[in-house]
Amino acid sequence: MSSYKVAKEGKQIMTQLIAERKLEEAALIGLLYQTPIRIGDAVTLQKSDLDGRKVIKIQNKCGCFYINLRGKPYRITRQLKNLLLSLTQDSDMIFTKSKIYYQHWFRKNYKNFSIYDFRRAYCMNEELLQYQRKRKPSKPLKRKYTTGEVNKKSFKEVRKT
């Protein structure tokens, strides 16, 4: 499945779960398809890890922050931010269940792909976009015109620079 299809599928699953009033599962799926956070780090996310729409979370695996290729923290949508903040009113923890519960729940309900596909697809999209940014198209040629006619000598001089 292509990385764009995985993201689209994640959004469809999230809206379906919101309609079914399974808000905690919808918030987890939304977080996983919008950021490349590992599921183990996602279930330990706290409200204090959210700075506006930015997710500032330290990876358990290597001890560094989750940042994109430009060195900035990942951002989530306003809808997901509001959903995450509304889940548990009294606690700083966002998700109440364990990583194993969410893995089994996802495998049981969505057999066509894995919960880890969201992270893999996001990372592939990010690398693809970074590659496309590096390959910038060449600048268009600037043309100088003098009183309605093209001055070929000046056009060649501009083209060389």
N, C-alpha and C positions, 0 to 999 in steps of 0.2 A: 504494500500500500504506500503511495507517495506521501511525502511529508505534509503537503497541503491538504490531502484527504484526511489525514489523521487529525489535524487541527480542526477541520470542518466537522468531523465526526465527534470530536470532543465538545465542540460548541452545541451540537445537536443533543448529545447526552446530557449536558448541563441544563439546557432549557427543558428537556423532558423530565429531568429529576426535580426541577423547580416546580413544574406543573403537578408532579406527584407529591409535592410537599416534603421531599427528602432533601432538606436544605444542607445538611452537613455533607452528604455525599456529593451534592451538586457543587458545593464550595471546594471540595477536594479536587474534583475533576476539573473545575475551572482553574484552580491554581496550577494543576499539573500541565494543562494544555497551554496556559499563558506564560509559564516560566519553566525553565529546565531543572526545577528543584527535585531532588530525589524524594521518593515517597517517605522514607524514614525521616528526612528533615521536614517534610511538609506536615506530617502528623504532629510534630513537636513544635510547630509554629505558634508563636504567642502574639497577642495584640501589640505588645511592645516592639515586635519585629517589623511592624508596618509603620512606615513614615510617609503619611499621605498615601500616594499610590505606589510608592517604592517598597519593595520587599528587601529588608536588610537582614539576612540570615547567614549564619556561619555554617559551613559544611561540616558535618560530623566526620566525614571520611578524611579530609585533609586539613581542616582547621582554618581555611580561608573563606572569605565572603563569596557569595554567589554574585558575580558581576558579568556583564556582557563583554564582548570583544573590545569595546571602547573603554572599558574600565568603570562603567556606571552600573548601579544596581538595577535589577529588573523591575519593570512597571506592570501593574495590573489595571484592569478597567475599573471605572467607578462602581459599576454594578457589582463586580466581584468584591471590591473593597467593602462596600456596604453590607454585602452578604456575610463576609467574614467577621465583620465587627458586630453583626446582629445575632450571631449564633449563640454564644454564651455570654450572658449579661454580667454574671457575678464573678467569673474567673478570667484570668489573663490567657489561659490556654484556649485555643480556638476549636480544636478537634478533641472529642472525648474518648474515641475508641482507638484501638491499637493499630499498628501497621499491618499486622497479620489479618485482622478483621477486614480491613479495606481491600487487601490483596485477594482474599477468598471471596468477598462480596463481588468484586469486579470480575473475577474469573468465572463466578457462577452466573452472573447476569449478562456479561458481554464476552462471549467465547470467540468472537472473530478476531480480536487482537488483544495484546497484553497492555497492562497499565504502564509498563515501561516504554511503550511505543511513543507516548507523549513526549518524554524527555528526548528520546532518540530523534524524533521528527523535529523538535524545536532546535536542537543542536545542528541538525543538517540544514535547516532553513537559515539559521544564523550564519553558518559558514558559507552558504551559497550567496547570501546577501553581501557578506564581506568581500567575497571574491568578485562579485559584480561591481562593487564600489571601487575596487582597485583598478579595474579595467575601465577607466573613464573614456568616453568617446573623445576623439580629437576635436579641438576647437574649430569652429567654422572660420573660414577665411574672411578677413576684413577687406573690404573693397573700398578704394578711394575713387571718387568720381570728381572730375573737374568740369564744370559748366556743361553738364549734360552728356559728355562723351567720356569714354573710358580712356584713361591715360595708362597704356600698357607698361611703361617704365615704372611708374609709381606702384602699379598693382604688383609687379614682380618684387619690388623692394619690400612691400608690406608682407608678401607671402614668405619671404626668407626669414623674417623676424618672428 
